[in-house]
């Protein structure tokens, strides 16, 4: 991802904000339609959306699930974008690239469960629009 490409960043930002709802301390299933709509309206493929979820959003937002008083109303957009950009920039080294997949190891099942439910809604939204 080119962080200096403002057009690409704006497209990605909407997806980041939507997917971050999966990591709120609330019933995230209530956000499936919203997440699917935003993702479905994006130009990203399903594979790209899953990669964005796994490697960009989850590393930043998953720690909210471990918080005793986690965010439940939505992440601050400025904080979210800044944190994801910083995380992407920090993955430049070879050691970080190797260790990055391990960071979400404990959350892989959590992410997979929600992705399995959101993905068909994205597909359906793309078919009907």
C-alpha positions in Angstrom: 0.0 0.0 0.0 1.3 3.4 -0.9 0.7 5.7 2.1 1.5 8.8 0.1 -1.2 8.1 -2.4 -4.1 10.1 -1.1 -6.7 8.5 -3.4 -5.7 5.0 -2.3 -5.6 6.1 1.3 -9.2 7.5 1.2 -10.5 4.3 -0.3 -8.8 2.2 2.3 -9.8 4.5 5.2 -13.5 3.8 4.7 -12.8 0.0 4.8 -10.5 0.4 7.8 -13.3 2.2 9.7 -15.9 -0.3 8.8 -13.8 -3.4 9.5 -12.7 -1.9 12.9 -16.3 -2.4 14.1 -15.5 -6.1 14.3 -13.2 -5.4 17.2 -15.6 -3.3 19.4 -16.6 -4.5 22.8 -20.3 -5.0 21.8 -22.4 -7.3 19.7 -20.5 -6.8 16.4 -23.1 -8.9 14.5 -25.2 -5.8 14.5 -22.6 -4.1 12.3 -22.4 -6.8 9.7 -24.7 -5.0 7.2 -22.8 -1.7 7.6 -19.4 -3.5 7.2 -20.6 -5.4 4.2 -22.1 -2.3 2.5 -18.9 -0.3 2.9 -16.7 -3.2 1.8 -19.0 -4.1 -1.1 -19.0 -0.5 -2.3 -15.2 -0.5 -2.3 -13.1 -1.6 -5.4 -11.2 -4.1 -3.3 -11.6 -7.8 -4.1 -12.7 -10.2 -1.4 -9.1 -11.4 -1.1 -7.9 -7.9 -0.7 -10.5 -7.1 1.9 -9.5 -10.2 3.9 -5.9 -9.1 3.7 -6.8 -5.6 4.9 -8.7 -7.1 7.8 -5.9 -9.5 8.8 -2.8 -7.4 8.3 -3.9 -3.8 8.7 -7.0 -3.6 10.9 -6.6 -6.6 13.2 -3.1 -5.9 14.4 -4.2 -2.4 15.6 -7.8 -3.1 16.8 -7.6 -6.6 18.3 -6.1 -5.5 21.6 -9.4 -3.8 22.3 -10.9 -7.2 22.8 -8.5 -7.8 25.7 -9.4 -4.5 27.4 -11.5 -4.7 30.5 -13.2 -1.5 29.5 -12.8 -1.7 25.7 -14.1 0.7 23.1 -17.7 -0.1 22.3 -18.9 3.0 20.4 -16.4 3.0 17.6 -12.7 3.9 17.3 -11.7 7.5 16.8 -11.1 7.7 13.1 -8.0 9.9 13.3 -6.4 7.5 15.9 -7.4 4.5 13.8 -5.9 5.8 10.5 -2.8 7.0 12.3 -2.3 3.7 14.1 -2.8 1.6 11.0 -0.4 3.7 9.0 2.2 3.5 11.7 1.8 -0.2 11.9 2.2 -0.6 8.2 5.4 1.5 8.2 6.8 -0.5 11.1 6.5 -3.7 9.1 9.2 -2.7 6.7 12.0 -4.7 8.3 12.5 -8.4 7.5 12.1 -9.5 11.1 8.8 -7.6 11.5 7.5 -9.1 8.2 8.3 -12.6 9.5 6.8 -12.0 13.0 3.7 -10.0 11.8 1.5 -13.1 11.1 2.1 -14.3 14.6 0.8 -11.1 16.1 -2.8 -12.1 15.3 -2.4 -15.8 16.0 -4.8 -15.8 19.0 -7.4 -13.8 17.1 -7.4 -15.8 13.9 -10.4 -17.9 14.9 -12.3 -14.8 16.0 -11.6 -13.0 12.7 -12.4 -16.1 10.7 -15.8 -16.5 12.4 -16.9 -12.9 11.6 -15.4 -12.9 8.1 -17.4 -16.1 7.3 -20.6 -14.2 8.2 -19.7 -10.9 6.6 -18.3 -12.2 3.3 -21.6 -13.6 1.9 -23.3 -10.3 2.7 -20.6 -8.4 0.7 -21.1 -10.8 -2.2 -24.9 -10.4 -2.1 -24.6 -6.6 -1.9 -22.3 -6.6 -5.0 -24.8 -8.8 -6.9 -27.7 -6.5 -6.1 -26.1 -3.2 -6.9 
